[in-house]
Amino acid sequence: MENNFNGKGGDPQQLQWTTETLPKVFTIVSSTLPQRDLISLLVVSPWLYHSLSSHSSLWQVLDFHEMNNAGNRLLAALSLPRYKNVKQINLEFAQDIGDNHLELIRNKCPSSLMNLEILNLNGCQKISDKGVEAITSACSHLRVFSIYWNLRVTDVGVQHLVKNCKHVTDLNFSGCKNISDKSMQLVADAYPELESLNITRCIKLSDGGLQYILLQCTSLKSLNLYALCGFTDTVYKNMSLLPHLRFLDLCGAQNLSDQGLMCIAKCSCLVYLNLTWCVRVTDVGVKAIAEGCTFLELLSLFGIVGVTDESLEALAKTCSGTLKTLDVNGCINIQRRTREKLLQLFPLLECFKVHS
């Protein structure tokens, strides 16, 4: 059996099993393994190494999230032939990666990124505009770009992104506190087909910046405005221009009034709506949502004292067949109900609290 395992000698049928069938089995199994385990298989034997290496579909993801020495690891991996068609790179909260690594990748192995579609740089706080310029210049087919919680990237970095990558449909700038309305204008002009945008805690943005997005990116399906209290009804009213919107997070939207919410209610495809701490909202606005957004699966009214049982009654009439999560904690003018009572109104409820 030892000879067969090494692909040498033995019965022809056993030899065929060893050299042809077994590698195929390993290939199928390998597609479900973590990257580290997959790499471990390469050292089992030469024939297994060559068999697995030849299947490009196994080597389309590089995952270094939360790893140390990530910059050097990434550079070493991209220099290997098996990663010549990598489509996804995850560096979320990876350690020891900075602009210098991304510049080396651009200079030494740019062809490895020609097919890259998804790039996650979340929490990589040593990367600046210079690094964004370097990496995006090598991946023109990028579709998803995420750089959550980065204080070094500015409008200059966004300018490099839109110049180098023309096909982006999913952007996460959450916590990038140094991008301004200029970035929103750049994004809106470059990506009219944008489907997802997260600008949580981008505190330099104003109505003007969001206005660019709402007027030009009408294909949006997901919009996250969590912890942005500066926007006003002037811009909220234009959310009615987003007919495909399914996810909307407005947690902390202190200036959102019933008038603004009535316009948002025209987004009839909404499935997820977070109105936590939208303190100016009353039953009037929630009733409009109940009438217009009949596919809601999640709704948070946490901390809104202006809503009463009238809102629950309106929601029960139109959304009882879809709502799975409903948070009315802190709504002191809504009668306190047990889970059993809430389930009588909303039979599909699975989650009663979004916020702790």
C-alpha positions as CSV (number, residue, x, y, z in Angstrom):
1,M,0.0,0.0,0.0
2,E,2.9,2.3,0.7
3,N,4.1,1.9,-2.9
4,N,0.6,2.6,-4.2
5,F,0.3,5.7,-2.0
6,N,3.5,7.1,-3.6
7,G,2.2,6.3,-7.0
8,K,4.9,3.6,-7.8
9,G,4.5,0.0,-8.8
10,G,1.8,-2.4,-7.7
11,D,-1.4,-3.5,-9.4
12,P,-2.5,-1.3,-12.3
13,Q,-6.0,-0.7,-10.9
14,Q,-4.5,0.3,-7.5
15,L,-2.0,2.5,-9.3
16,Q,-4.9,4.2,-11.2
17,W,-6.6,4.7,-7.9
18,T,-3.5,6.2,-6.3
19,T,-2.5,8.5,-9.2
20,E,-6.0,9.5,-10.6
21,T,-8.9,8.7,-8.3
22,L,-7.4,9.6,-5.0
23,P,-6.2,13.1,-6.0
24,K,-9.7,13.8,-7.4
25,V,-11.2,12.8,-4.1
26,F,-8.8,15.0,-2.2
27,T,-9.6,17.9,-4.6
28,I,-13.3,17.6,-3.8
29,V,-12.7,17.4,-0.1
30,S,-10.2,20.2,-0.2
31,S,-12.7,22.7,-1.5
32,T,-14.4,22.7,1.9
33,L,-11.2,22.9,4.0
34,P,-9.7,26.0,5.7
35,Q,-6.8,27.5,3.9
36,R,-4.3,26.3,6.5
37,D,-5.4,22.7,6.2
38,L,-5.4,22.8,2.5
39,I,-1.8,24.0,2.5
40,S,-0.9,21.2,4.8
41,L,-2.2,18.6,2.3
42,L,0.5,19.9,-0.2
43,V,3.3,18.2,1.8
44,V,1.6,14.8,1.9
45,S,3.3,13.7,-1.3
46,P,4.6,15.0,-4.6
47,W,1.6,13.7,-6.7
48,L,-0.9,15.2,-4.3
49,Y,1.0,18.5,-4.4
50,H,0.9,18.6,-8.2
51,S,-2.7,17.4,-8.3
52,L,-4.0,20.1,-5.9
53,S,-1.8,22.8,-7.3
54,S,-3.3,22.3,-10.8
55,H,-6.8,23.1,-9.6
56,S,-7.0,26.8,-9.7
57,S,-10.4,26.9,-8.1
58,L,-8.8,25.8,-4.8
59,W,-6.5,28.8,-4.7
60,Q,-8.8,31.7,-5.2
61,V,-8.9,32.9,-1.6
62,L,-6.1,34.2,0.6
63,D,-7.2,34.6,4.2
64,F,-4.8,36.2,6.7
65,H,-7.4,37.8,9.0
66,E,-6.0,38.5,12.5
67,M,-2.7,36.9,11.5
68,N,0.8,38.2,12.5
69,N,3.3,39.1,9.9
70,A,0.5,39.3,7.3
71,G,2.3,41.6,5.0
72,N,5.2,39.2,4.4
73,R,2.8,36.3,4.3
74,L,0.7,37.9,1.6
75,L,3.8,38.9,-0.5
76,A,5.1,35.3,-0.3
77,A,1.8,33.7,-1.2
78,L,1.2,36.0,-4.2
79,S,4.6,35.1,-5.6
80,L,3.5,31.4,-5.9
81,P,2.1,30.2,-9.2
82,R,-0.9,28.6,-7.6
83,Y,-2.2,32.0,-6.5
84,K,-2.0,33.6,-10.0
85,N,-5.8,33.7,-10.2
86,V,-6.7,34.8,-6.6
87,K,-10.1,36.4,-6.4
88,Q,-10.5,37.2,-2.7
89,I,-8.0,38.6,-0.1
90,N,-9.0,38.9,3.5
91,L,-6.7,41.0,5.7
92,E,-9.2,42.0,8.4
93,F,-7.4,43.1,11.5
94,A,-4.2,41.4,10.2
95,Q,-1.0,42.5,11.9
96,D,2.2,43.9,10.4
97,I,0.9,45.0,7.1
98,G,1.4,48.5,5.7
99,D,1.9,50.6,2.6
100,N,5.3,49.2,2.0
101,H,3.9,45.7,1.6
102,L,1.2,46.8,-0.9
103,E,3.8,48.7,-2.9
104,L,6.1,45.7,-3.1
105,I,3.1,43.6,-4.3
106,R,2.4,46.1,-7.0
107,N,6.0,46.2,-8.1
108,K,6.8,42.4,-7.8
109,C,3.7,40.5,-8.6
110,P,1.0,42.7,-10.0
111,S,-0.3,40.0,-12.4
112,S,-1.4,37.9,-9.4
113,L,-4.1,40.5,-8.7
114,M,-5.5,40.8,-12.2
115,N,-8.6,38.8,-11.3
116,L,-9.0,40.0,-7.7
117,E,-12.7,40.8,-7.0
118,I,-12.9,41.1,-3.2
119,L,-10.4,43.0,-0.9
120,N,-10.9,43.3,2.8
121,L,-8.5,45.8,4.6
122,N,-10.7,46.2,7.6
123,G,-8.8,47.4,10.7
124,C,-5.4,47.6,8.8
125,Q,-4.6,51.0,10.4
126,K,-1.1,51.2,9.0
127,I,-2.4,51.5,5.4
128,S,-2.8,55.0,4.1
129,D,-3.8,56.7,0.8
130,K,-0.4,55.5,-0.6
131,G,-1.2,51.9,0.1
132,V,-4.7,52.2,-1.4
133,E,-3.1,53.7,-4.6
134,A,-0.6,50.8,-4.8
135,I,-3.0,47.9,-4.3
136,T,-5.9,49.2,-6.4
137,S,-3.6,50.0,-9.3
138,A,-3.0,46.2,-9.6
139,C,-6.7,45.0,-9.4
140,S,-8.8,46.7,-12.0
141,H,-11.6,44.0,-11.7
142,L,-12.3,44.7,-8.0
143,R,-16.0,44.6,-7.1
144,V,-15.9,44.7,-3.3
145,F,-13.6,47.0,-1.3
146,S,-13.8,47.2,2.5
147,I,-11.5,49.4,4.7
148,Y,-13.4,49.7,7.9
149,W,-11.9,51.7,10.8
150,N,-9.1,53.4,9.0
151,L,-8.1,56.9,10.1
152,R,-5.3,57.4,7.6
153,V,-7.3,57.1,4.4
154,T,-8.7,60.4,3.0
155,D,-10.4,61.6,-0.1
156,V,-7.1,61.1,-1.9
157,G,-7.3,57.4,-1.3
158,V,-10.9,57.3,-2.6
159,Q,-9.8,59.2,-5.7
160,H,-7.2,56.5,-6.4
161,L,-9.8,53.8,-5.9
162,V,-12.3,55.2,-8.3
163,K,-9.6,55.9,-10.9
164,N,-8.1,52.4,-10.8
165,C,-11.2,50.2,-10.1
166,K,-14.2,50.9,-12.4
167,H,-16.4,47.9,-11.4
168,V,-16.9,48.3,-7.7
169,T,-20.5,47.6,-6.4
170,D,-19.8,47.1,-2.7
171,L,-18.0,49.7,-0.5
172,N,-17.4,49.8,3.2
173,F,-15.9,53.0,4.6
174,S,-17.2,52.5,8.1
175,G,-15.2,54.5,10.6
176,C,-13.1,56.3,8.0
177,K,-13.4,59.6,9.8
178,N,-11.2,61.5,7.4
179,I,-13.2,61.1,4.2
180,S,-15.5,64.0,3.3
181,D,-18.3,64.9,0.9
182,K,-15.7,64.9,-1.9
183,S,-15.4,61.1,-1.5
184,M,-19.1,60.7,-1.9
185,Q,-19.1,62.8,-5.0
186,L,-16.3,60.7,-6.4
187,V,-18.1,57.4,-5.6
188,A,-21.4,58.6,-7.0
189,D,-19.8,59.7,-10.3
190,A,-17.7,56.5,-10.7
191,Y,-20.2,53.9,-9.5
192,P,-23.8,54.6,-10.6
193,E,-24.4,50.8,-10.2
194,L,-23.3,50.7,-6.6
195,E,-25.3,48.2,-4.6
196,S,-23.9,48.5,-1.0
197,L,-22.5,51.4,0.9
198,N,-21.4,51.6,4.5
199,I,-20.4,55.0,5.8
200,T,-21.0,54.4,9.5
201,R,-19.3,57.1,11.7
202,C,-17.9,59.0,8.7
203,I,-18.4,62.2,10.7
204,K,-17.2,64.7,8.1
205,L,-20.1,63.9,5.8
206,S,-23.0,66.3,5.4
207,D,-26.3,66.3,3.5
208,G,-24.5,67.4,0.4
209,G,-22.3,64.3,0.3
210,L,-25.1,61.8,0.9
211,Q,-27.2,63.7,-1.7
212,Y,-24.7,62.8,-4.4
213,I,-25.2,59.1,-3.6
214,L,-29.0,59.2,-3.4
215,L,-29.3,61.1,-6.7
216,Q,-26.9,59.0,-8.7
217,C,-26.6,55.5,-7.1
218,T,-30.2,54.4,-7.5
219,S,-29.3,50.7,-7.6
220,L,-28.4,50.7,-3.9
221,K,-29.7,47.7,-2.0
222,S,-27.9,48.3,1.3
223,L,-27.2,51.7,2.9
224,N,-25.6,51.9,6.4
225,L,-25.8,55.3,8.1
226,Y,-25.3,54.1,11.6
227,A,-24.2,56.8,14.2
228,L,-24.5,59.7,11.7
229,C,-26.7,62.3,13.5
230,G,-25.9,65.3,11.2
231,F,-28.1,64.5,8.2
232,T,-31.5,66.2,8.0
233,D,-34.9,65.6,6.4
234,T,-33.7,67.4,3.3
235,V,-31.6,64.4,2.4
236,Y,-33.8,61.7,4.0
237,K,-36.7,62.6,1.8
238,N,-34.6,61.7,-1.3
239,M,-34.3,58.1,-0.1
240,S,-37.5,57.5,-2.0
241,L,-35.2,57.5,-5.0
242,L,-33.9,54.1,-4.1
243,P,-36.5,51.6,-5.3
244,H,-34.3,48.5,-4.7
245,L,-33.2,49.4,-1.1
246,R,-33.5,46.4,1.2
247,F,-31.2,47.3,4.1
248,L,-31.3,50.7,5.8
249,D,-29.6,51.5,9.2
250,L,-30.5,54.9,10.6
251,C,-29.5,54.3,14.2
252,G,-29.0,57.6,15.9
253,A,-30.6,59.7,13.1
254,Q,-31.7,62.5,15.5
255,N,-33.0,64.8,12.8
256,L,-35.2,62.2,11.1
257,S,-38.8,63.3,11.4
258,D,-42.1,61.7,10.4
259,Q,-42.0,63.6,7.1
260,G,-38.6,62.0,6.2
261,L,-39.8,58.6,7.3
262,M,-42.9,58.9,5.1
263,C,-40.6,59.3,2.1
264,I,-38.4,56.4,3.2
265,A,-41.7,54.3,3.4
266,K,-41.7,54.5,-0.4
267,C,-38.8,52.1,-0.4
268,S,-41.2,49.2,-0.6
269,C,-38.5,46.5,-0.8
270,L,-37.1,47.2,2.6
271,V,-36.4,44.1,4.7
272,Y,-34.2,45.6,7.4
273,L,-34.8,49.0,9.0
274,N,-33.0,50.2,12.1
275,L,-34.6,53.3,13.6
276,T,-32.9,53.0,17.1
277,W,-32.8,56.4,18.8
278,C,-34.5,58.2,16.0
279,V,-36.0,60.4,18.7
280,R,-38.3,62.7,16.5
281,V,-40.2,59.8,15.1
282,T,-43.8,59.2,16.2
283,D,-46.7,56.9,15.3
284,V,-47.3,58.9,12.1
285,G,-44.0,57.9,10.6
286,V,-44.1,54.2,11.8
287,K,-47.6,53.9,10.3
288,A,-46.3,55.1,7.0
289,I,-43.6,52.4,7.2
290,A,-46.2,49.8,8.0
291,E,-48.2,50.7,5.0
292,G,-45.3,51.1,2.5
293,C,-42.8,48.4,3.6
294,T,-44.8,45.2,3.9
295,F,-41.8,42.9,3.5
296,L,-40.0,44.0,6.7
297,E,-38.2,41.2,8.5
298,L,-36.3,43.4,11.0
299,L,-37.5,46.7,12.6
300,S,-35.9,48.4,15.6
301,L,-37.8,51.2,17.3
302,F,-35.5,51.0,20.4
303,G,-35.6,54.1,22.6
304,I,-38.3,56.0,20.7
305,V,-40.7,57.5,23.2
306,G,-42.9,59.0,20.5
307,V,-44.4,55.7,19.4
308,T,-47.3,54.0,21.0
309,D,-49.5,50.9,20.6
310,E,-50.9,52.4,17.5
311,S,-47.6,51.7,15.8
312,L,-47.7,48.0,16.8
313,E,-51.3,47.7,15.7
314,A,-50.4,49.2,12.2
315,L,-47.4,46.8,11.9
316,A,-49.5,43.8,12.9
317,K,-51.9,44.5,10.1
318,T,-49.3,44.5,7.3
319,C,-46.1,42.9,8.5
320,S,-47.2,40.1,10.8
321,G,-46.4,37.6,8.1
322,T,-42.8,38.8,7.6
323,L,-41.4,40.3,10.9
324,K,-38.9,38.1,12.6
325,T,-37.1,40.7,14.7
326,L,-38.8,43.6,16.5
327,D,-37.2,45.7,19.2
328,V,-39.5,48.0,21.1
329,N,-37.4,48.1,24.2
330,G,-37.2,51.6,25.7
331,C,-40.4,52.6,24.0
332,I,-42.1,53.7,27.2
333,N,-45.4,54.5,25.6
334,I,-45.9,51.1,24.2
335,Q,-47.6,48.7,26.6
336,R,-45.2,46.1,28.0
337,R,-46.0,42.7,26.6
338,T,-44.7,39.2,27.2
339,R,-43.1,37.3,24.4
340,E,-46.3,35.3,24.2
341,K,-48.4,38.4,23.7
342,L,-46.0,39.7,21.0
343,L,-46.1,36.4,19.2
344,Q,-49.9,36.7,19.0
345,L,-49.4,39.9,17.0
346,F,-46.3,38.7,15.1
347,P,-46.2,34.9,14.9
348,L,-42.8,34.7,13.1
349,L,-40.9,36.7,15.7
350,E,-37.6,35.0,16.7
351,C,-35.7,38.0,18.2
352,F,-37.2,40.6,20.5
353,K,-34.1,42.6,21.3
354,V,-31.5,44.0,18.9
355,H,-29.7,46.2,21.5
356,S,-28.5,45.2,24.9
